[in-house]
Amino acid sequence: MRSTKHNLRSETVRAIRRIFDALDYSTLGRVYCDEGGDKFWKAKRGPCQRLGIELAEALMARLKPGGRSLYVGAGVVELPMLVMETLELGREVTAYNLRADEVAVLNQACKGLPFEFTAADGGTALGSFNHLWIVSVLNDPERFPDLAALSYNRANPLTFNPAKFAVERRIVRNLVDRCLRKLQLPAWVTTTVEELAWIAEWCHRGGIPYRVGDERYPTATVGDPVCFVHIGRVLTRK
């Protein structure tokens, strides 16, 4: 299914820019990088806004006003989408991030907006949702090093540890199940191409139809291509 982008209102774009201007990049540099954090954000700050706005416009074309979205692993990259959903569509968003330092920075910058971040993995979210955002979480090299190495074809057959991979796979499957079973179908899932297999497996196990959109959207920090998946009812292509 292909959807036409909807342009964000000028006040929404200004709100996104205000948040990026208010972010504590010194702290974010330490969160995202072992060293060179200042240089990293000097290079990524602009693309995060530009690519984020493009992705927010694509997502807006798919979501309906009202409803609820669950964001797992939400950080700087997700700010334009969160602002779009709340200000443009009047949706309720619940955002989770395991890194407490980043959560504090994000909440400080987003004061006055109708959402806040929580330091948790997202599986503990209450209620039901009709959109799940789970991008660069299930293959996070910091949290799942062995699984990520296999996902990105970087696993060394001489050093790869199948036992550690099995533990990480069990954790990821559990997280996927806890998040996806909160969806009120039909629903949308936003994820990366590398993480798509986990979403597809969950649907196959439950006998739930799904369709992956043709479009791919890059993210500014990691670069993994993002795609949209409609689950619960097969949509005809337009």
N, C-alpha and C positions, 0 to 999 in steps of 0.2 A: 504494500500500500504506500502510495506517495502522497505527501501532504505539502501544501503551499505554506511557506513561512508567513507568520504574522508579525508585522513590525511592532516593536515595543513603543509605548508612549514616551514622549520626551521626559516626562517627570519620572518615569521608571528608570530610564537610562541615567538621569541625574542622581537618583537614589543609589544606583549601583556605583557610580563614580564617587559619591560621597563616602560610601563604605570603604572602597579601596583606598581613598585618601586618608581615612581614619585608622587603617590597619597599622599595627606595631610590627613593622617589617624586621626590626632588629630581633625581636623574640621569634618571629616566624622563621628567620634565617637559621636560628639555632634548632628549631623544631624540624625543619626540612633538610638541613645539611649538617654534616659533621664539620665542614669548614667551607668558607666561601659563600655564606648565606646572603650577605649584602649584594654580592655580584649576581647571585642566582635571582633574587627578587628584582633587581634592577632590570634584568633581561626578561623576566617572566611577568612582571606586573601588567604591562600593556597587553600582551597576548592573552593573559587570563581574562581581562575585561572584554577584549574584542571577540575572542573565540567563545567566551562564556555567553555573551549577548547573542551571537549567532545560534548557539545551541539552545538558549532560552527561547528564541523565536521559533525554532523547529519544534521544541517541546510544547510550546503554547498552541501550535497548530493541531496537536493531538489531544491535549487534555481539555476536559469540559470545565466550565466555571463551577465552583463549589467542590465538594469532595475533599479527600485527604490524601496526602503524599507522605511516604516514609523514606527518608534519606539516610542511608547507612554509609558511614565513612565520609561524611560531608565535611568539606574544608573550604579553603579559599576558592577553589575552582567552582564549587557549587553555589557561590553567592548570587550570581546573576539569575540562576534558576529559582532559587528560593524567593528572591525579590519579585521576579515575574509572577510566580504562582500566587503570592499573597496580594500583591498590588494590582496585577492585571486581571487575575481570575478569581480573586476572593477565596482561594483555597486555604485549607489548614495544612501546615507543613510541620513535620516532626523530624528534627535533624540530630543525628548521633555521630560522635567522633571519639575514638578511644584515647586521643592525645589531649590530656587535660590542659596543657599549656596553650595549645592551639584553640581549644574551646574558650578559654578565658579571653584570648585576643579577639576572637570572632564575636563573642557576646558583647564585648566592650564597644567594638566598632558598629554593631547592629542595634545599639540601644535606640528605642523608640519605634522599631519595626515590629510587626506582629509575629515574630518567631524568635526562638533562641536555640542554642546548641546544648546537648547533654553529653557528658563523658560516659558513654556506654557503647555496646556493639550494635544496638538496634533491635536485637532479638527480644528485648524486654518491653518493646513498645506496646502500648495498650490500644485496643480498639481495632477497627478494620480500615483498610485503605484501598484506593483504586489506582494508585501509582506507587511503584517502588523504584527508587534510584539506588543502584548498587554498582558503583564504578570504581575500578582499580582497588577493590577490597578483597575479593576471593583469591587474587593472585599477588597480594602484597608481599614483596620480598623481605620486608622487615618482620612481618608476623608469620609468614609461611615460606621460609627460604627454600625448602626442598620442593614444595609444590610449585612455587614460582619458577624455579630453575627448569622444571619439566614443562611448564606451560609455555615458557619462552624459548624452548629448545636449547637451553644452556646447561642441561644436566650432564655432568661428567660421569660416564659409566664406571670409572675407576673409583670414584669417591661418593657416588650417589647412595643415599641411605634409604632403602625401601621401608624400613621400620618407622623412621621419622616421617616419611611421606605419608604412610598409612595413618599416623596420628593426625597430621595436618588435614588430610582428606576427610577424616571423620569429623573434625571440627568444622570444616567448611560445609559439609553436607548438613550438619546440624544447624548452622547459621542460616543456610539457604532455606531449609525447611521451616525454621521458626519465623523467617521473614515472609516467605511466599504464602504460607498458610494464613497470613493476616489479610491477604488480598480478597476483596469482594469482586468476584468475576462478573463480567469481563473487566480486565484491567490492563494497564500498561506497565512494562518493566523497562527501565533504561539501564543499560549495562555496556560492557565492552565486548568486542569480538572474542577476546581471550577468555572471558568469563561466561560466554554464552552457553558452553557445554553444561554448566551446572544448572542453568535455568531450564535448558532443554531436557536434561535428565529428570528433573523434578516433574516437569509436565508429562513426560513419557510414563513415569512411575504411576502418576495419577490418572492417566488416560485423558489428559486435558489438551485440547487443541491449542496451537500457537502459531504465530506467523512473525517472522523476522523481517523488518523493513529493509529496503534496498540501500537507504542512505547511510553514510558513515561520517562521523564528525570527530575531528581530532581534539584532544584536550591539551592545554598549554603546558602543564607541568610534566606529565608522564608521556603523553603522546599516543596512548592506546586509543584506537578508533572506537567511538561510541556508537551504539545502534539502539533502535527502539523495537521492543517485542510486544506484540499484542497477544494476550493469552485469555483463554476461556471461551472464545468464539472466533471462528475463522472469518477474516475480513476479505472481501473481494477486492482485487486490485483495481485502481483507478488509472 
